[in-house]
């Protein structure tokens, strides 16, 4: 669920960037990063439990889509680069656990 919320925040940030509200987009990206970090902590403790493999496949698909969108946003809205870089680091970190 936390990864779903992160996707939602990333899409919300895209709309804010498009509206010229880079500062609000940055704050929204911060929320996405926090959610991903929480998801990573949960994944670490849940790894090896029954059903983790099924859930991790869904999460991995979401992370792949998030990474593509974040990279695209970096090229389109250069002002969000630092926050987007932080988001990509969180995505990769969670992806390594899966």
C-alpha positions as CSV (number, residue, x, y, z in Angstrom):
1,X,0.0,0.0,0.0
2,X,2.9,2.4,0.8
3,X,4.2,2.0,-2.8
4,X,0.8,2.7,-4.2
5,X,0.8,6.0,-2.1
6,X,4.2,6.8,-3.5
7,X,3.0,6.3,-7.0
8,X,0.1,8.6,-6.2
9,X,2.4,11.3,-4.8
10,X,4.7,11.1,-7.9
11,X,1.7,11.6,-10.2
12,X,0.6,14.4,-8.1
13,X,4.0,16.0,-8.2
14,X,3.9,15.7,-12.0
15,X,0.7,17.8,-12.1
16,X,2.2,20.3,-9.7
17,X,5.3,20.7,-11.9
18,X,3.1,21.1,-15.0
19,X,1.2,23.9,-13.1
20,X,4.5,25.7,-12.3
21,X,4.3,24.8,-8.6
22,X,7.8,23.4,-8.2
23,X,8.0,24.1,-4.5
24,X,4.8,22.1,-3.8
25,X,6.0,19.4,-6.2
26,X,9.2,19.1,-4.1
27,X,7.2,18.7,-0.9
28,X,5.0,16.1,-2.5
29,X,8.1,14.2,-3.7
30,X,9.4,14.3,-0.1
31,X,6.1,12.5,1.0
32,X,6.7,9.9,-1.7
33,X,10.3,9.3,-0.4
34,X,9.1,8.9,3.1
35,X,6.5,6.3,2.0
36,X,9.1,4.4,0.1
37,X,11.5,4.4,3.0
38,X,8.7,3.0,5.2
39,X,7.9,0.4,2.6
40,X,11.6,-0.6,2.6
41,X,11.7,-1.1,6.4
42,X,8.6,-3.3,6.1
43,X,10.0,-5.2,3.2
44,X,13.2,-5.9,5.2
45,X,11.3,-7.4,8.1
46,X,8.8,-9.3,5.9
47,X,11.4,-10.8,3.5
48,X,11.3,-14.6,3.7
49,X,7.7,-14.7,5.0
50,X,5.0,-16.6,3.2
51,X,3.5,-14.5,0.4
52,X,6.4,-12.0,0.2
53,X,7.4,-13.2,-3.2
54,X,3.9,-12.6,-4.7
55,X,3.7,-9.1,-3.2
56,X,7.3,-8.2,-4.1
57,X,6.5,-8.9,-7.8
58,X,3.7,-6.3,-7.7
59,X,5.9,-3.8,-5.9
60,X,8.7,-4.3,-8.4
61,X,6.4,-3.5,-11.3
62,X,5.2,-0.3,-9.5
63,X,8.8,0.7,-8.8
64,X,9.8,0.2,-12.4
65,X,7.0,2.5,-13.5
66,X,7.9,5.0,-10.9
67,X,11.5,5.0,-12.1
68,X,10.5,5.6,-15.7
69,X,8.2,8.5,-14.7
70,X,10.8,10.0,-12.4
71,X,13.5,9.9,-15.1
72,X,11.1,11.5,-17.6
73,X,10.2,14.2,-15.1
74,X,13.9,14.9,-14.6
75,X,14.3,15.7,-18.3
76,X,11.1,17.7,-18.6
77,X,11.3,19.7,-15.3
78,X,14.9,20.3,-14.5
79,X,14.0,22.1,-11.3
80,X,12.9,18.9,-9.6
81,X,16.2,17.1,-10.2
82,X,17.5,16.9,-6.7
83,X,14.2,15.6,-5.2
84,X,13.7,13.3,-8.1
85,X,17.3,11.9,-7.7
86,X,16.4,11.2,-4.0
87,X,13.3,9.5,-5.1
88,X,15.2,7.3,-7.6
89,X,17.6,6.4,-4.8
90,X,14.7,5.2,-2.6
91,X,13.2,3.3,-5.5
92,X,16.5,1.5,-6.2
93,X,17.1,0.8,-2.5
94,X,13.7,-0.8,-2.1
95,X,14.1,-2.7,-5.4
96,X,17.3,-4.3,-4.2
97,X,15.4,-5.9,-1.2
98,X,12.8,-7.4,-3.5
